[in-house]
């Protein structure tokens, strides 16, 4: 799905030829023709020098190029004899691969960026100065890592559209593939790159052969990387010129750029938007099976799947998923981590353009890819964007006519029959160009919940888009997306300048999507909007997707970032980070000693509604939390991350953590986070929340006459497990003092 692509053929020649053809068709008097041609040529050259081509001239050129037959092609991706009038018929305008982009440029349906492009000038003047914004401490993830190492030669510096995967048997081994245009001038060319980490994601090295090029010769398109666990072999998947369709390279030592060897999956010149998944669960009936899905525009733009039953050696098993009619985009393929069921998320893009209606669809196979069923077609929603750019919607309208194409595509994930999906949609009611939504199915993709908006920011001038999602074997979910809330909005997102534009935000669920923690920052900085300076790539391209994945120990997510300038232009770099999967807390309590009556605990649920602590904290408002884990743990530090109060001390005894709090005010929700909890296998942060509402003996979130009545009914009774909440001052006695304390709090309520 990357129509990014490629080297253009003679932009200046195309424009001159189109202008001349127009004049020949418009005028028949030779003298007038010559005179106007001279005048027109002078005006044209003046306008060219000022880069002020009018929309009218563009439409003239496009009208002529539309009927062009390609001859003397200088681009290996553009075949001689191609009839430009068949672009729409063949679905070239819908495709997102390099070859389609090259044809669009050659036929005048898209323009490459000028090869002499320099740092863009900002119409806002001062915004061209560096204004990068830092935020710390980080809420999600660790330290961002730039995946791009080694030499960069401007303007062939685009790296974006990412796919992240890790080795479950060696979590230190991570591979991220992405679009990389550094070799776009090579012969044969490639637009494919990968970076490898052998230290768990702390550092990465871009794979580079001795000749300075990627090991993935003659490939491009939508990046995929998978790990075949039975054979300990890594597979990349691309549009592959050597296969005449889909193929890639494989290796058992991915850090060695010379170790990657070529293989093929499918022969088809119109293959597009490939995706992949591999079953890494030894208990699955389809363990080791590897799947690749794509849109085949030579066969009605339908979705097809090929799967390998012999660990990637052969790929002869092919199934057709869609059957003509409405075009359905192959968004992404995934599988159930437990059952081995396979799912394809598709999208009906409503004919494209902007605005455009969309529908999410799901296709499922329960027999290892042999048969498929369309289990779900969702309701219509408005696709995200601000303007049209050919077939696609653009998240930005500048550079004109549109920039950063996006139709709302997201990513699916599945575990034990629960299917998850994130996507982006526009709010036509208030003009909000994009919000990120989550839907959940508990019946293996047959029905889905109502959409839940993951981004808490509701400013209709700030967009959220292009989300990704991963699920870990323990059922933690992690969603990441592009978010403008910390930038200046679209009006100050000027491609290539230093104006802060967007930041990666994230949200996490620790209970398989039932509830979600608050959304917060994932990347370290607010990124400028990166430019697209490569003259051979369609100008609206920034990033098409980021495929995330997870192991038992961490979630992996990468993205395109504009923080690094080259030649004074902030351009497209691929960055990555990880969210560690912490040990799962088994239970939590608020504990107080009630004098001689003993110690009593109020349960603090780890998901859903908070437990309400109704007892007084005494003169200094002291409380104690107890958090229990399944096995022994270590804890790096503990602090109050939401609400009012502070940690006076904490201790760890085997699998139990005790946190002492002081200065905890009444009528609040407070969250305490254990940082760097480590059980020897997992490490991460564990938040525990508690409601504090003194006098709420009924635990309903409000102090009223009911609480007074309940406390009065227990006056004089011995404090026990059944009535300790009525001992509000926790002195071991229930008496008039407790009743008075409850009365004094009547009318208070726990905030939402």
N, C-alpha and C positions, 0 to 999 in steps of 0.2 A: 504494500500500500504506500510505497514511496514513489511518488511520481516526481521525485526531486530531481532530479536528475540529469544532468548530463551535459555533454559539451554541445554547444549550439553551432550551427553552420552559418557563417557570414552574416551577422546581424546587419551590417551596413549595406551589404549587397541586397539583402531582402528588402530593406526599406526603400532603397533607390529603385529597385525593380518594381516594387508595388506602386510607387508614385508614378513612374513612367507609364505603366500599364493603365493606370487610372486615367491619366491625361490622354492616352491614345483612345480610350473608349469614350471619353467625354467630349472631345473636340475633333472635327473633321477638316477644318480649314488649316492648311499647312503653315501659312504665315502666322495665324493666331497661335497655332500649336507651338511654333518655334519661339515666338515672343513670350508666350506664357511659360513655356518650359524654362527659358532663361531666367525670367523673373522668379518663377517658382523655385528654380534650383538655388537662386541666391537666397530667397527667403528660407528655403529648406536648410541650407548650410548654416545660415545665421541661427535658426532655431536649434539645429543640431548642436551648435557650439554652446548654446545656452541650456541644452537639455530640456527644451520646452516644447516637445512634440504635443500637438493637440490631440484630443480624443477623436476628432473628425479624421485626421490623417491616419490615426491608428485603425479606425474602422475601415477606411479605404484600403489600407494595406492588408488587413485581415480578410476583407471580402475577396481580394484577388488571390491571396495565398491559399484560401480555402479550397480552391479548385486546382491547386498546383499538383503536378506530378514531380516527385523528387527525382532529380538526376544529379550525378556527380556529387553524391553525398560524401562529406568529409568526416562524418561521424560514424564509427562502426556500428552504432546502435540504430542508425537510421538507414533502412534498406533502399537502394535505388529502385525506382519504379513504384514507390508507395504513393497511392492516390489520396491526397489530403481531403478530398470530399467524403471519404469513408470514415473519417475520425469518429463521428458520432455513431454511425452504424456499427462500428467495431468496438465501441465502448472505450476508445483510447482516452476520451476526456474524463472518464470515470476512474481510469486506472491510476495507480500511485507508484508504479515502478520507474526505473531510470529510462528504459527504452521508450515508454509512453511519454515521458517528459521531453526526451530528445525529439520525438516526432512532433509533439505539440510546438516546440520551439522552431523546428525546421519548417513546419507548415504555417507559421505565423500566428498560431493560436495561443502562444505564450511567448514571452520575451525573456531571453537570458539577461543576466545582469551584465552591464558593461565591464569588460575586462580591465579597464583602467580605473575602476571605481576606487575612490579613496574614502577617507573617513567622512561620513555623511554630515552635512551641515544641519543644525537644528534651527527651526524657525523660532524657537523660544530663547535663542541666545544663551543665556546663562545656564540653561539646562544641559548644554553640551559639556559643561565642566563636570568633573568627577564629584558625584554626590552619593556614592554607595553608602548604604545604611546597614549598620551591624546591630544584631539583637543577641543578647545573651542574658542568662544562661539558656541553653537549648531545652525545649520541652520534649521533643522526640528526637531519637537518633543520636549520633555522636558527632564527630567532626567530618564535614564534607571532604570528599576526596576527588581531585581532578583525575579523570581516567586518561587524559591525553598527555602522554610523555613523548619526548623526542622532538625532532625538528618539525616546524610548521612553516610552510611557504605560502604566503598570502598571494592570491585570494583563495587558494584551494585548502580551506581551513574548516570546513563544516563537519562537525561531529554531533549527531543527534539521532533520535528514534532508537530507543535502547531495549535490550532484552537481558535480564539478569538471572543467573542460575548458579547453584552451588552443589558441591559433592556431599551427599549425606554421610558418607563414610569418612570424609575428611573435610569438615566444615571450614577449614582454613583455605580450601581451594575454591575460588570463585571466578567465574568467567562472565564478562559483560560484553555483548556484541552491540554494534551500532553502525549507523551510516558514517562513512569517513571518506571524504572526497580528495584526500591527498594524492591518490594515484589516478585521478581522472584523466591525466594526460599521458599515462603509460599506454603501451600497446602490447598485449591487450590491457585495457583499463580495468579498474575495479573501483567500487565505492563502498567497500566493506572493511570494517575494522573490529578489533577486539582488544580488551585489556584483561589481564590475569592477575589475581592476587593469590599468594601462597601463605599469607599471614592473617587470614580471616577478614580481610577487607580494610586493614589499616593502610596498606599501600597497594598500588596497582602499577603494572607496566604495560604499555601498549605494544602489541606484537608487531615487530618490525624485522624483516629479513635483512641480510647484509647489503642488499641493493637499495635499502631505504623504503621498501614497499611492504604492504600487507601480505600475509601468507595466502590470502584468499583471492588468487588471481582470477580475473574474468567473471567476477560476481558482483551483485548489487541487490537492491530491493529491500524488502522488509527483513530486518535481522531476526534470527532465531538461534538460540544455543541451548542444547539439551545434554543431559548426562545419562548414558545408558549404564545402569548400575551393575547388571550381571557381567558385563565385559569391561567395566571401568573405562569406558570410552566416551569422549566428548564429541558431539556432532554440532556443526553449524549448518544452517539452512539459509539459502539465498536464491534469488533469481540467478541462474548459472548459465553463462554463455557456452561453457564446455559441454553442458547437458542439453542445450537448446530448450531449457525450461527451468526446472527446479533441481537443485543439488546442493553441494557444499563440500566441506572438508571435515575430516575427523582426526582425533589424536588421543592418545593415552597419556601424553605429557604436554598438556596445553600450554605451558609456559615457554616451550621451545618452539619458536616460529618455523623451524625447519621440519617439525614433526607432523605437520598437518598434511594428510593425503586426501585426494579427490574422490568423490563418489557422486552418483546421480540418483534422483528420485523419479522425475517425470520429464518427458519431452513435450513442450508446448510453448510456442512463442508468445502467447497472450496470458501466461500465468501471472497472477497478481495477488498481493496482500496475503502472503503465506504466513502461517502460524504453526506452532508445534507444541507437543506435550509428550512426556514419557512417564510410564508407570514405574515408580521406584519403590513400591511396597512389596516386599518378599511374600506377604500373605495374600496379595491380590491374585485372582485367577489369571490375570493378564500381565503379570510381573515381567518387566523388560520390554513390553510392547511399546513402540514409538509411533506417534501419529503426526502427520502433516496435513493441514487443510489449506485451501486457497480458492480464489475466484478464477475461473478459466474463461476469459473473454472470447476465446476461440470456440467455445461450446456454450454459447448463450449466456455468458457471464455467471454461470451456475457455480455453486460451491461443490468442491470435490474433496475427498479425503483419500490419502494413501497411508497404509500402515505397514510396519515391518514386524513380522513375528519371529525373526531370527536375529534380533539385536542389531538391526540396521544394515545387514548385509544385502538384503533384497527388498524391493519395494513394489511388488507386483499386485498387491491387494488394493484395488481402487473401488471407491463407492461414490455415487453421485448423491448429494444431499438435497439440493434444490432442483426444481424442474421447470425452468423458464418462467415466463410471466413477469411478475414484479421482480426487479433487481434487489437482491439481498446481499449486503456486504458481509464477507467473512471477517467478523470483528476479531475474535480470538478463540482458540480451542483450549480446553483444560480438562482435567480429570479428577475424579473423586479419590482422595488420598487413602480411603479405606476400602471402598467397594470396587474400584477400578472402572466404574462407569465413566464414559467420556461425554463431554458437552461442548457444543459449538454455540457461541453467542453470535447472532447475526443481527443486522439492522436493515430495515426498510427505510431508505433515506428520502422517500417521498419525491423522487425526481431531482433531488439536489437543489442547488441554488440557495438563495436566502430571501425571505424566511422559508423554511422547509419543515414539513411534518415528518415525524419519525415513529417507528415502532421497534421495540426490542423483541427478538425471537430467540428461542432456544431449541436446539436439536440434541437428542440424546441417543447414545448407544449403550446397551447393557451387556453386549456380547463381544466386547473387544473390537468394535469398529465394523463388525460384519453387517449389521442392520441399523438403521437410524430412523427416529421418529421426531417429527416436529411437535414437541410437548407443550410449547407455550408461544403465543403471540400476544404481546402486551398492548395496552391502550396507546392511542396516538398522543404524542407530546411534541412540543416545539423544539427543534434542534437549536443548539447554541450558535452564537455568532453576532456580528455587527453589520456585515455587508456580504455581498456575493463576490466570488472570484471564480468565474467560469462555472463549472459544475459544482464546485465546493463553496461552503460558507467560510468566511474569514473571521477570525477573532479580532483582527484589526483592519481598518480601512486604509491605512497608510503603512508602507508604500501602496499606492493605488494600483489596481482596483481593490485588492484585498491581500491580507498577510496572515500567515499561520492558519492554514486550512484545517477545519475540524468540523465533523458532523455530529459529535456527541459520543463517539466511540469510547468504551471503557474496557473493563476486564472482568471475567468470571473467575470464581474459585469454588471448590466443592470439597466437603468432607462428611462422610457417613450419612449420605442422603440429604444433607442440607446444602443447597446451592445458593451462592451469593453473586451479586453483580453490582457494579458501580458504573455510572454513566453521567453525562452532562446534558442539561436541558436549559432552554431559555424561558424566561417569564415574560410572555407577551403583554401581560397586564400592566407591568411597570417598566418594561423595557430592559430589565436585567439581562445582559447578554449571556450569562451562564451561571448555573449552580450545579453542585455535585450531589447526586442522589444514590441511595442504596436500596436495593430490593432483596428479599430473602425468601427462599422456598424451602419448606420442610417436607415436601413430598417428591423429591428428586426432579425438580424442575417442571412440575405440572402446573402448579399455581404459585403465585408470588404475592408477597405482602404489598401494601400500599407504599409508594416511595417515601423514604425518610431522607431529609436533607442533611447532609453531613457537614457542610460549611455553615458556621453560625453567623458569619458576616452576611448581612442582608442589604448592604448598600447597593442600590440598583445600578450605580455607575461602575462598580467593581466586579469583574468576572472571575469565576472559578471554572476550570475546564480540564479536559484530558486526564481523568483519574485512572489510577491503577489500584490493584487489590491483590493481597496474598493471604493465605490461610496456613497456619502451622499445624503440625500433627496434634498439638494440644488444643486446637480450636481457637487460638488467638487470631484475630483479623487485623489487618493493617491497611488502611486506605491512604493514598497520597495523591495530591493534585496540584495544579498550577493555580495561584491565587494572587489577585491584584490588591488585596486589602491594605497591604503595607506600602504600596507604591502610589503613584500619583493618578492612576486611572489611564484610560486609553489616550486621553489628550496629551499626556506627557510621556507615553510609551513610544519613543521615537527610535526606530531600529538603528542600532549601532552607536547611539550616544550613551552617556553615563547617567541618564535619568533613571532612578529606581522605578521598576515596573512591576515585577511579580516575585513571589517567593513560594517555595514548596511548603504546603501545609499538610497535616496528617491527622488522622483520627484512629483510635484503636478500640477494639472490643476484646475483652478477655473471656467472653462466654458465647463464642460462636455466633455473634451478631445479635444476641437478644438485647443487650444494652451496649452503649458506647461511652467511652471516656470523652471529655471535652476535646474539641479540635484545637490544635496548636501548631507552632512552627516545626518544620522538619529540616529545611536547609538553613545554613548559618547566616546568609545574607539576603538582602533584597537584590535581585538580579536586574540589570538593564535588559531591555528587549534586544536580543542578539540580531545582528544584521545577517543577510545572506549575500555575501560578496562574490561567490563563485559564478563566473560568467556562463557556465554550462548547466546551471540548475534553474528550474522554473522559479521565478522570483517570489512566489507566495509560500515557499516551503520553509518551515522551521522544524517541526517535529510532528510525527503522525501518531505515535503511541510510546508508552514505556511499559514493558511487560515485567511485572514484579513476581517474586516467588519467595518461598520460605522453607526453612529447615526447622528441626526441633528447637534450635537455639537462636534463630534470628530471622527477621524479615529483610529482604533485599529490595532496594528500589533505586533507580537511576533516573536522570532527567537531563534536558538540555538547559544550559546556563550561559548567561552572557557576561559574567563578571570579568573575564580575561580579555583585555584588548590586544589586538595585533595590528600594527601599522595605524594605531590610533582609533581603530574600529572595534567595538565590542561585538564579538562574533560567537558562533555556536560551538560550545564545548560540551562534552558529556561529563557529568558529575555523578557521584554515587554516595550513598550512606546506608546505614543499616540500623534497624531497631531490634535490640536484643529481646529475646523471649525469656522473661523472668520465670523462676520457679513459681508454681501456682500455690498461693496461700490456700490452706484447707479451711480455716476458720479464723474469726477475729472477734474480740470482745472488749467491752469497756468494763474494767474491774475496779471495785471499791471494797474496802474493809469496813463493815458496819459494827464497829466496837466489838463487844464480846459475842455478838451474834454470828460473826464470821465474815467470810468473803463471798461476794455475789457478783455475777457477771451479766451484763446486758449484751446479747448477741449483736454483732455488727455485720449484716449481710454484705458479701463481697460484690454482689450485683443487685440490681433492682433498687427498691426504696432503702434509704439509709436506716440504720438502727438509731433510736432516739434515746440519748442519755438524759434522764429527767432529774438526776440527783445533783445537789449543789457541789461545787468544787471547793467550798470553804473560803477562807479569807484570801487565798492567793489563786483561787480558781484552778486547782490541780486535778488532773485526770490521768488515768493509766490505760493504755491499750495493750492487749495481748494478741499477737498474731502467730498462728501455728502453721507450720509447713509439714510436708510428708516425710522429709528427711532432714538431716542436719544441714544448716546453712551458715554462711558468713554474710555480714552486712557491712557495706562500706560506710554509710552515713544515713542519718534520718533527719528530716526536716518537715515543718509545716509548709505545704505547697499551696494551700488554699484556706482562707479563713484567718481568724485572729487567735494567736497563741504561739507558744514556742516549745521546743523540745529541751527539757532540762537534763535528761540523760536517757540512754538506752542500753540494753544488754541483750546478749544472745546466749541461750543455753540449749545446745543441740538444735532441735527443730522449732524452738519457741523463741520469739522475739518480744521483749518487754520495752515499751516506750512510755516514758514519764513526761507528761505535758504540764505546763504552767501558763497562767495568764490567759486561759481559754475563756472567752466571753460568752455570755448567754445569747440565745436566739440566733443561731448560726449553723451553717454546715461547714465542717472543718475537714480537710483532707491531709493526712499524714502520709508521706512517701518514704519507703525504704529504698535507698539507692544501692545499686550494685549487689543485689542479693544473688548469692552464688551457692548452688547445691552440688557443684562438681560437674554438672552437665549443662545446666542452664544458668544464664546470668542476665539480670535486668532489674528494672525498677518496679516496685510493687506499691501501688497507692491503696490506702484504706480510708474510707470516709465515715463520718459520724455526725448525726444531728445533735445539737445541744439545745435543749429546751427545758429548763428547770421547772418542775411542777407538772409536767405532762405525764402523769402517772398512767393514763390510759394509752399512751403512745400513739395518739391519732394526729399529732402535729399541731394541736391547739390546746391551750390551757383555758379551761372553762369550768362551769359548775359541776360537770361530770367528774372532773379530777378532784374537786373539793369534796364532793360526796363520797367518792371512792376512798379518799384518804381518811375522812371521818369514820367510815365504816370499819377501819382497821385500827383505830385508836385503842391502845392497850393490848393488842394482839402481839404474840411473839413473832419477831422477824424471821421469815422463812423464805424458801424459794418461791412461794406463791404470792407473797406480798411485800417483798423487799423494796419494790419501786415506791411504795408509800412511805418508806423511811427516807424522806427526801433529803434530810440533812446527814444521813448515813452515820448516825451515832449509835445504832443498835436498838433504838426505841421508836415506836410510832405514837406520837402524842400531839398535843395542841400546837407545839412549835412547828411540826410538819404541816398541820392544817393551815396555820397562819402563813407559812412560807408559800404554800400553794396558792392561797387567796391573793397574796401580793403579786403573783404572776398572771392572774386571770386577764385574758385579753391578748396575751402574747401568742405568737404563732411561728412555726418554723418557716423560714423563707423558702421559696421554690428553688 
